[in-house]
Amino acid sequence: MSITVIPTRSEHTITFKVDKSLLPYGKSIPFSEPETSALHPMGQALMAIPGVNSAWIMADEIMVTKDTDIRWATVKPKVMETIRKVQSAS
């Protein structure tokens, strides 16, 4: 699976573009509360990563926001591993 990391204007948010559609075009699901993560397996897995504050799944992109006191060097590898793991299981 190919994952492209796209920086955003916020230093705490990164977009991860994948080579497979996660949702139909035009649909999106935001995850900012633990109870909303049950709406999609990717959201559930990402919200379980320590340091992930929120995630937003849109078609073939996942926008992830980390806690401000955590470094991307700590969170990004776990996010990428989780995306690969969840995608290979589906």
N, C-alpha and C positions, 0 to 999 in steps of 0.2 A: 504494500500500500504506500502510495506517495502522499506525503504531508508537506505542504508549503507553509512556512511561518511568515505571516504578514504583520509588521508592526502597525500600531494605530497611533493616534495623537496622544493617547494616554500611556504613560510609562507602565501602568499597572494592567493594561489590557493588550492581549495579542489575539489575532485571528489565525486559526489553523484551517487551511483549505485542504480538503481531501479529494481524492480522485473518484469518489463514489457518492451518489446522492443519499443524503440522510433523511431528507424530507422532500415532499413535492415542491417544485418551484413556487415561490410566493407564500409558502407556509413557514412559520418559525415558532419556536418554543423557548421562552426565557426561563431560566432556572436561577432563582435567587434565594429560595427557601427550601429546606430539606424536604418538605412534604410535596413540593412540585416536582422534585426529581424523579418520582415514580412514573411520570408521564412518558418517559423515554429511557431506554437502557443506557444510552450514552450520557444523558443528564445525571442519572443516578450514579454512574461510575465516576464521572468528573466531580460531582459535588462531594464524593467520599474522599477526595484527595485533600490532605491537610494543606491549607494555604489557599485553596480555591474559594473565592468569594461568590462568584456567579459564573454562569455559562449561558450562552444563547446559541441555539442550533438553528441554522438557516440553510436550507438546500444542501450545499456541499461545503459549508463553512461552519466553524464553531468558534465563537468569540468567547474567550475566557478572561475573567478578571481575577487577579490574585489579591490577597490581603496586602495592605501597604507596607507592613513590616516584614514581609517575606521577599526574598530575591528570586528572580526568574530562574536563575541557575539551579535553584532548589526545586522549583515547581515544574518548569517546562519539560524536563525529561520524563517526569511522571505523567504529565498530561499526554505527551506523545505516545508513551507506552500504553496508556489506557485507551486512547483512540484506536491504536492498532489492535489491541486485545478485543475490544468490544466489536470492532468492524469485522474481525476475522471470525467471531462467534456468530455473527448474523448472516 
